[in-house]
Amino acid sequence: MTDSIYLPIGEAIRRARIETELSQHDLADRLNSEYGGNWSQNKVSRVETEGRELSLQEFMSVVEALGIDALRGTYEIDQILGLSNEYAQSLKTAMLDAIDDLESAHKALTDGLS
């Protein structure tokens, strides 16, 4: 297995899928018919076991297809969102650092031109 940060999300999706008594193939079919996209049993397997990255749209489609009530915050979604919040915070910090670096570079450039 990979060290991907998405792996715990995949594991939570797998548990939720098993609890709803869906096979990977059934989940892929449900995702394709109800939400569109290009889902296959193999793609569901990669999400669950290899930590394949999901877009926000894919994530929300999977959550809805599995019947996880995101508004009520079931145990599974709390786990998933907790991991997502940690990841989002690290992205926010990295983005703020990048903005600071760009502002510094812009200031240095404009000061050099004056």
Secondary structure, DSSP 8 states (H G I E B T S, - for coil): ----TTHHHHHHHHHHHHHTT--HHHHHHHHHHHH-S---HHHHHHHHHH-----HHHHHHHHHHTT--TTTT-HHHHHHHHHHHHHHHHHHHHHHHHHHHHHHHHHHHHHHH-
